[in-house]
Amino acid sequence: MRLRLLTLMTATALTLGACGDDEETPVADTPPAAATTPAASTPAATTPPPAETEEVEVKKGECADVPAAAPKPADTPEPSGSLPTDVRNILTLKTSCGEIKIELDAEKNPKTANSMATLAKAGYYDGLSFHRTVQGFVVQGGDPAGNGSGGPSWKVVEKPADDAKYTEGVVAMAKTGTEAPGTSGSQFFIVTASDVGLPPEYAIAGKVVKGQDIANLISEQGTEGQDGPPKKPVVIFSATLDTKAK
């Protein structure tokens, strides 16, 4: 089952990686009142993208032309331990559109932050894609299958605070509609609207502290008025974790 978001905005449902047919369904203007996400297109190539950004020239304000991400095995060790809270835990995504830095929230959302860090340290995100873009709403990635249906065999559950807001730059985790609030695997989304008005059901990993313009650029790679894959592949070359002093 593909992972999705549900919202009660204007009494309609907005899905993130939802089950559906293979045709794109139009969505409303930003923020969309409703959308049904189709199955993403089968990757156009099986050649893995370069592992490092140094092998691809990424120009400011543009997304480099890269091969589609090849599917990867989903198996990876389950998270254990926790991230330190006396430092800033910075996750850097080097993508074919530029670099995004995310500060993981080890204090308010320790399980989810540690889960995403564990996946990054295992190289799980390296070579994966942003398989879903909705202009002025969210971009979604982190699926080893590349179409919104994949993830590790394990799940982490950490319900966000009742007053959680999904505003621009928030990094949260996708889930199926039948899973409990706060359930997450590997698929994440970055909010590109000022506030998408979602209910507090999606585990929060952290927030973009640098590179929101890159997330917005990825959003713009989608087809205007549509909910689905970008017009050309957007690949995560690498995901690395570093610590900085508070």
Beta strands, then each sheet from edge to edge (+ up, - down):
strand 1: 87-95
strand 2: 98-104
strand 3: 130-134
strand 4: 138-141
strand 5: 156-157
strand 6: 170-173
strand 7: 183-184
strand 8: 188-191
strand 9: 204-210
strand 10: 236-245
sheet 1: 3+ 4- 8+ 6- 9+ 2- 1+ 10-
sheet 2: 5+ 7-
end
